[in-house]
Amino acid sequence: MRAARTSVAITVVIGSMALTGCADKRTKAAVTVTVTPSHTVTSPATSSATPTIPTTTLPAGRAGTPRGGAPDLGGVNQKDASAVAASVMRVFATQDTALDTTTLDAERRAEPLLGAPLAAAVKLPLTGNGGGGAAWTVLTAHHGWTTAVAKTVPMTDVPDQTGDSPTLAVRQVDVTSTGHGTGNWTSKPATAVWIVTCRRTAATAPWRVTQVYDQTP
């Protein structure tokens, strides 16, 4: 598994693998967003030896409905872990440069279905350049947005998926995303594979996504 989401750093590759339109299908550019708490304090013992690099906290994106559409999270069957996992990953993959400052803003739209520690991670302020990466730059240049389809599939490395406990479920979600932009620009569709962990506080409580891992081949 290539990347784990934590409260410190989030690696986002959904919608980033074919947004150039003409790129080789085997080439993918990961969009990495580094999340740094704005209140981080430098230790007095090291502050004199380590230069401080000024950073600027990036503003969050605007509220609104992305042009690529998004599932109605209020209508998701929250007693179904598969439905929750697929809905969250589709929201993550649906980005819109007219609303979003960075790709993390798309993740924040899924907050109602997120649990700790992921819910806390997406709320943290961004500093530095916010990651972005080449794919986000291309999408921004086209004033673009993405559309996405997400579905749960049998886990390729865990054939037996009957081991869900009343409060823990793990799902593989395949997400296919496509970039769209001005001048009828459209990227090649790209599929990412995610392992999604869902938890709930009790057998009758709603499921929440707590961790996601990129497992794209």
Residue pairs with C-beta under 8 A, 6 or more apart in sequence:
1 195
1 213
1 214
1 215
2 11
2 213
2 214
2 215
2 216
3 11
3 13
3 213
3 214
4 211
4 213
5 11
5 118
5 121
5 211
5 212
5 213
6 117
6 121
7 35
7 117
7 120
7 121
7 124
8 35
8 36
8 121
9 32
9 33
9 34
9 35
10 33
10 35
10 104
10 107
10 121
10 122
11 30
11 31
11 32
11 33
11 214
12 30
12 31
12 32
12 33
12 92
12 103
12 104
12 107
12 131
13 28
13 30
13 31
13 192
13 214
13 216
14 89
14 92
14 93
14 103
14 148
14 175
14 177
14 192
14 194
15 93
15 94
15 95
15 103
15 135
15 139
15 146
15 148
15 177
15 179
15 190
16 28
16 29
16 30
16 31
16 103
16 133
16 135
16 136
16 190
17 28
17 29
17 135
17 190
17 192
17 216
18 25
18 28
18 178
18 179
18 187
18 188
18 189
18 190
19 135
19 138
19 139
19 144
19 146
19 179
19 187
19 190
20 29
20 134
20 135
20 138
20 187
21 179
21 185
21 186
21 187
21 188
23 188
25 188
28 190
28 216
29 133
29 134
29 135
30 133
31 103
31 131
31 132
31 133
31 135
31 136
32 131
32 133
33 102
33 103
33 104
33 126
33 130
33 131
33 132
34 126
34 127
34 128
34 130
34 131
35 104
35 121
35 124
35 126
36 55
36 124
36 125
36 126
36 127
36 128
37 124
37 125
38 57
38 125
38 127
42 50
42 52
55 127
55 128
56 127
56 128
57 125
57 126
57 127
58 101
58 102
58 125
58 126
58 127
58 128
58 130
59 101
60 101
60 105
60 108
61 99
61 100
61 101
61 102
61 105
61 108
62 98
62 99
63 99
64 96
64 98
64 99
66 94
66 95
66 96
66 99
66 100
66 106
66 109
66 145
67 96
67 98
67 145
67 180
68 94
68 95
68 96
68 145
68 146
68 147
68 148
68 180
69 94
69 147
70 90
70 91
70 94
70 109
71 87
71 90
71 91
73 87
73 91
73 110
73 112
73 113
74 112
76 83
76 84
76 87
76 113
77 83
77 84
78 84
78 113
78 206
78 207
79 206
79 207
80 207
81 164
81 169
81 171
81 198
81 207
82 152
82 169
82 171
84 113
84 198
84 206
84 207
84 208
84 209
85 152
85 169
85 171
85 173
85 196
85 198
85 207
85 209
86 150
86 151
86 152
86 171
86 173
87 110
87 113
87 150
88 110
88 113
88 114
88 196
88 209
88 212
89 150
89 173
89 175
89 194
89 196
89 212
90 148
90 149
90 150
90 175
91 106
91 107
91 109
91 110
92 106
92 107
92 110
92 175
92 212
93 106
93 146
93 148
93 150
93 175
93 177
93 192
94 106
94 109
94 145
94 146
94 147
94 148
94 177
95 103
95 105
95 106
95 136
95 139
95 145
95 146
96 106
96 145
96 146
97 139
97 140
97 143
97 144
97 145
98 143
98 145
99 105
100 106
101 126
101 130
102 126
102 130
102 131
102 132
102 136
103 131
103 132
103 136
104 122
104 126
104 130
104 131
107 122
108 122
108 123
110 122
110 209
111 119
111 122
111 123
113 207
113 208
113 209
114 122
114 208
114 209
114 210
115 199
115 200
115 208
115 209
115 210
116 210
117 210
117 211
118 209
118 210
118 211
118 212
119 208
138 144
138 179
138 187
139 145
139 146
139 179
139 181
141 181
142 179
142 180
142 181
142 182
142 183
142 185
143 181
143 182
144 179
144 180
144 181
144 182
144 185
145 179
145 180
145 181
146 177
146 178
146 179
146 180
147 177
147 178
147 180
148 175
148 176
148 177
148 178
149 175
149 176
149 177
150 173
150 174
150 175
150 176
151 173
151 174
152 171
152 172
152 173
153 172
153 173
153 174
154 161
154 172
155 161
155 170
155 171
155 172
155 195
156 172
158 170
161 170
164 170
166 200
166 202
166 203
167 199
167 200
167 201
167 202
167 203
167 205
168 197
168 198
168 199
169 197
169 198
169 199
169 207
170 195
170 196
170 197
170 198
171 195
171 196
171 198
172 193
172 194
172 195
172 196
172 215
173 193
173 194
173 195
173 196
174 191
174 192
174 193
174 194
175 191
175 192
175 193
175 194
176 189
176 190
176 191
177 189
177 190
177 192
178 186
178 187
178 188
178 189
178 190
179 185
179 186
179 187
180 186
180 187
191 216
192 214
192 216
193 214
193 215
193 216
193 217
194 212
194 213
194 214
194 215
194 216
195 212
195 213
195 215
196 209
196 211
196 212
196 213
197 209
197 210
197 211
197 212
198 207
198 208
198 209
198 210
199 207
199 208
199 210
200 206
200 207
200 208
